[in-house]
Amino acid sequence: MAVPVTLLSGGLGAGKTTLVNRVLTQADRDVAVLVNDMGEVNVDADLIESRSELSGGSEITELSNGCICCGLQGELDAALLELDGESSFDHLLVEPSGVSDPAPIVERFVRSPRIAPRYDLDALVTVVDARAFHDTVIEGKPLGAADEADESRPISELLVEQVELADVLLVNKCDLVDADERAALTETLRSLQPRATIHETTHGDVAPDEILDTGLFDEEESQSSAAWKQILRDADGGDTDESGTEHSHGDHSHEDHGHSHDDHSHEDHGHSHDDHSHEDHGHSHDDHEHPPEAFGLDSFTYHRRQPVHPGRFVDCFQSLPPSVIRMKGILWVAGRDRHAFTASFAGSATRVVPEGRWIASLPESKQEIYRRGDDLDWDPDVGDRETRLVVIGKGLDEAAVTATLDETLVREGERKGLDDDRFPRRTDQELVIDASGVRKTKPAALEGGR
């Protein structure tokens, strides 16, 4: 029988280890723990092991000096197989590093032919540091000078994506925010992930049954339940694919990973679309409330069949209105007409990542193949190229935000000479834009080495 697994995520210092220790001392079942730490010394594992010894002992496995969402995936598989073969326990708690993306770890449990038969992912629990999340995501403040200068993925975006994937949100350190801040935090969390169960606490004080054997994880739901994905789906009147957007870069191979986009052709890298239609101005609102609107936030979809000017786009996203909490979608960047980019803004930082080829950039014979397979929204002049962003915020002035985004679009006569080197040419690079400046870095999935 497969062992149920609870995957804990949350930022550094959110309280994951405190929560694990509470579970070990209070649970009425045998719980094994796998703890990951980026450093050579796994401090979290040491803290958990000392508490475990006091409470009668539990199986503690530690993976150090790397991240199990990327560089230590082989070690993760080996540790899980060893646990299954040598230990007897009722439930497994997995605590990744605070800078881990939970999505690749989920993939190991649901896709790996060696791991999936032995383990059953029961719930994704995200521990939210109430003070840090409010300040970083809602107020748009960086997490200190180190966060601004960090040569990696924006922390604010990672915190938001940990929330968007969660089945359970444990809002910890609630004693550090006042009533108004707590209300704003709850509204924002609910708007980002409408289906999650929310518990407010201090010091990780929650009953073990709230996170163990809940049966809350649903693979299909987890891929499409984030609010921005629902908004995009509703705006298009169709279903999202497993990447959460009708602009799928995830369902086909990207054989050019780590290579330049400019000098060679990858004809099979089509930028596929599911069934949808767009008005030219792209502001679609249905009769029902979108998830953010149901919880006091605003949202709309911005859509244009024009490329963005790379310089003005960077300037714009360094100074977005404070009412904008979340923005994510597809970019057509002038000077890079072959490949689409995804843009993801959260808190005070934006990440721009190169993706697959626009179908319109392929040879006509290849275009016909993709157009037969997908009922594309095809423009006779630009094909499938477009800029389309979901915008979520508090007190949004849709007209003003739309006008701000429109200012980033290329104007007549500007198309030449706009190949901005700040935008990555390779899929093993990404662009990070925040108040401290603009920089290229490695995508989160490549950090830590392979």
N, C-alpha and C positions, 0 to 999 in steps of 0.2 A: 504494500500500500504506500502511495506517495506521501512524503512528509510535507505538511503545510509550511509555507514560508511567509514571513512578514518582512518586507523590505523597508527599512527606515532611510529616509533622506532628510536633508535639512542643512542649512548653512553652518559654517564653523561657529561653535559656541552656542548653538540653538538649544542644546539640552538633550541630544540623542543618547549620550552615554548615561546621563542621569536617568533617563527613561528606561534604558536597558537594565540598569541596576535595580530599579523599582520592580520591573517585571520578574527578574530573577529571584527577588526576595518575596514576592507576593503571589506568583503564579502557582496554580495547583496542578501543574504538569511539568514534565522534564523539558526544559528549553535549552537548546544548544545555541551558541552565538558565534558568528563569524564577523570579525572586526577588521576593517581596512583603514590604514593610516598612510598618508603620503610620506612621512618621515621614516628614517631608518629605525627609530625606536617607536614602537606602537604604544603611545601613552594611554590611549583609550582602552586598549586591550588590558594593560596593566591595572587600570582602575576597575575594570569589569571583573578581572580575575580575582583581585583582592576582595571584592564584595561577594563574588561567587564562593570563595573559600569560607567566608563567614556564614553563608546561608546553606552550606551543605554540599557545595560543588556543582558545577555545570560544565559541559564540554565547551571550552573556549578555543577558537581557532583564529589566529591572527595572520593577516597579510600586510606586509609593510613595504615601505620604500617604493611606492607606486600607487596607481589607481585601478581598481577592479573594473571600472567602466571602459578602460582602454588598454593600458600597458600590461596589466596583470590578469587578463582574461584567461590565459592558459593556467596560471596559478589558481585562479578562482575555480575553474573546472576541476583541477586536481584536488583542491581542498574539499570541494563538495563530494567528490567521489570517495575520498578517504573517509569523510564523516559518515557517509552512507554505509561504507563497508565495515567500519571498525567501531561505531558507536550506536547506542540505542537512545533515541529521544523522541518526544512527541511533537515538537515544533522547533523550527529554526528561525532565529532572528538574524538578519544580515544588516550590519551597520557600515555602509560605505563611508569614505572620507567626505568631509563637508563640502568639497569642491567636485564631487562626482555627479555626473549626469545619470539619473536612474534609468533612462530609456535603454541603453545598451545592456544593463544588468537584467532588466526585464526580459530582453531578447534571449539571454542565456537560459533563463528558466522556462520560457515557453517555446523556444525553437531548437535548442541544442538536442541532438538525438541521444546524447549521453546523459544529459541533466534532466530534461523534461520528464522522462518516465519515472524518475526517482523523487522528484520534488514537485509540489503543487503550489504555485504562487497564490497566496490567500489574500493579501492586501498590500497596497503601497501606502505607507504612512509617512507623511511629511511633517517634521517638527519645525514650526515657524517661530522664530525669535520675534516676539511682538514689537519690541523697540526697534530692532534692526530693520525689519521688513517695513514698518511704517516710515522710518526715516529714509531708507534707501529707495523703496519702490513708490510709495505714495508721495513723499516729499521730494524725491529725486536727489537726495544728498549722497555723495560717495561715502563708502565705508572707510573713511580716513584717507590720508595721503597715499598709503600703500595701495589702496584700491585704484586710485586714479593712475598711478604709475605702473600698475601691473601689466606685464606683457602677455596677458592671457585673456580668456573669455570674460566679459563683464559680469561681475558678481550679481548685479541686479537682474540680469536676464536669466542667469542660472536659478536664482531664487524663485522667479516667476515660473519657470518651466518645471521646477520641482513641485510647485503648487498645482500646475495644470495637469500633471499626471497622477495626482494623488486620489486615493479612495477615502483616506482619513486625513484630516488636517488637525494636528495638535498645536494649538496656539499657546505657546509657552511664554513664561516671563510676563504674564499679563499685569503683574503688579508694577511694571515699569512704564505703563501707559495709562493715561487718564481716560475717563469715560468717553469723551468725544473721540479721542484717538482710537480707542478700542472699537467704537461703532464704525468709524471709517475703515479700520482694518478688516472687520467682519464683512462689511459691504464689498470691499475690494476682493477679498478672498472668495466670497460667494460668487462674485461676478466673473472671476477668472476660472473657477471650477465649480459649476452649479451642482454637480451630483455628489460632491464629497461630504462626508460627515465631519462636522466641526466640533472640537472639544476645546474649551478655554481652561487654562491651568497655570499654575506656578510650580516650579521645581519638578516638572514632569509627572505630577501627581494625578495619574489616571488609572482606572482599574484595568488589569491585564486583559480582561475579556473585551475591552473596547478596541484592542489591536490584535488579539490572537483569535484564530479560528472564526473570523468574521464572515468569510465567504464573499467579500465585497469585490474582489478583483474580477473583472470581466474584460477579456482581451479586446473585443470589438469596441466596447464602451471606452476603454482607456485610450484608444486611438482617435476618438472623435468627440469626446465630451468636453474638451477645453472650450471656453466660451468663444474665443476668436474663430475656432473651427466651425462652431454652430452658426455663428453670424455669417461666415463665408458660405456655408452650405445653404442657409436660408436665403441669402441674397441671390444665389444661383438657382434656387429651386431644385437642387439635386443633392445627391449623396456625395460625401467626401470619400476619398480613397484613404488608404492606411496612413498616408503622410498628413492627412487632415486638410488637404487642399485639392481642388480639382486640377491644379497644375502639378502633376506628379513627376517628381524627379527620383522617386524612390523605387518605382516598380520596374525600372529597366537598368541595365548595367551602365556604369561610368568607367569605361576602360581607360580613360585619360587621367585617372587620379594621379596627382603629383606631376603632371606634365603641362606644358604650355598649351593654352587654348588657341594660340594665334596662328601657328605655322603648319598645322596638320589637321586632317579631317577625321571626325568621329561620326560617321554617317548614321550610326544606329542610336545616337544619343538624342532621340527626339524628346521634345518637351511636351508630354502628352496631357490632354485635357479630357475630363469627363463631360457628360452632357450638361451644358449650361448656355445661357444667353445673357448678353449684357446690353444695357442702354449705354450710349456713349459717355454719359456722365456718371454712371455707376453708383448712384446713391439709392439703394433699394431698401425699402422698409415694408415688412409684412404687417398683417393685422395684429398679430400677437407680439408680446414683448420679447425681445432678445434677452438672454440671461443677465447681462449687465443692467439693462433697463429695469428688470424685475427687482433689482436690489439697489436702485438709486443711482446707478451709473448710466452713462450715455455711450452709444456706439453708432458707427456708420461705416460703410464700405466706400473707399475712394477708388475710382477706376478711370484710367485714361489710356487711350491708344497712342500715347506719345512717350518718348524716352525722357528720362530725367537728365538734366545737365549735371555731370559729376561734381563740379565745384560747388554749385548752388545747393545740391543735395546735401553735401557734407556740411555746409554752412547752416542750412536749415535744421539738420538733425543735431547740431551742437547747441541749438537754442530753441527747442520746441516749447510750446506753451506748457506751464506747469499742470494744466488741466489734463494733459495727455498722460495716461498711465501705461498703456500698452499699445503697440502697433506692430503688425506683422503681415508679411505678404511678399509679392513678387515684384521685382524691378526690371525694367528695360532701361539700361544705362547707355546713354549716347557714347559712341566710340567703341562699344562692345556689343555689336549687333548680332553676333553669333550665339552668345550664351545668355541665359537668364541668370539673375541673382535673387537670392532671398534676403530680406531685410527684417531684423527683429529688434525692436526697441522696448526697453523696460527700465523704469526708474530714471536713470540719467545717461544711459549708454545704449548704443546701437551696434549691432553686429551685422555685417554684410558678407554673404558667402556665395561664391560662384556655383552654379548648378548645371543642369543639362542644356543641350542645344535647343534653341528655338526650332520648331519644325520648319518654319519659313526659311531658316538658314541652310537647310539640307538641299541636295540636288532634287530636281523636280520628281524624279522617279521615286525617291525615298519619301518625299512629301506625300505623294499619292498613296503610298502604303499606309502611312500614319493617318491620313485623312479618311481612308476607308475604314480604319479600325476605330476611330473616334469621331463622334459627331461634334466637330470642333466649331467654336465660334471664330470663324475665319474672316478676317478683313481683307478685301481685295488688294489693298495697298501695303499693309504691314504684316499680313498673315496672322499668326498667333501671338505676336509680340504685344506686350501690354505692361502697364504699371497698375498694380492692384493691391491695396493695403486695407486691412481691418484696423480701425481706430477705436480704442476704448478709453474712457476717461471720466472725470467727475466735473460736471458743469461745463461740458464741451460746447463751444460755439462752433457748430458744424461749418457754417459759412466761412468763418475766419480761418479755421484749420484747413478747409478745402482751398481757400485762397492762398494760404501759406504753402501748401503742397503744390498748387498750380504754379507758383513762382519758381519751383525747381525744374519745371519742364523746359525742354529746349525750344527756343524761339526760332522764327524763320531766319535763315542765314547763319545759324550757329553750329551746324552739324560738323563742319570741318575742324580738325585739330582738337577734338575733345577726348582723345584716348588718354585718360588720366591714370598715371602709373600707380596712384594710391589704391586703385581698385585692383584686387588680385587677378592675376592671369592664370593662376594654378589652383586646382581644387584642394591642395594641401596648404592653402593660405586663406586668411579672412581679414576683413577690414573692421577695425573697432573705432567707433567715433564716440567721444564723450567730452566733457568740459575741459579735460586736460589736453586734448588734441586728437590727432588721427594717427593710427599705427596699424601695421600688419602683424598678424600673429598666426600661430597654427590653430586649426580648429580643435575644439575640445576633445574630439574623438582621437586626435593624433598626439595630444599632450601626454608626456610620460614615456613616449617611445613605444615601439612594437618589436 
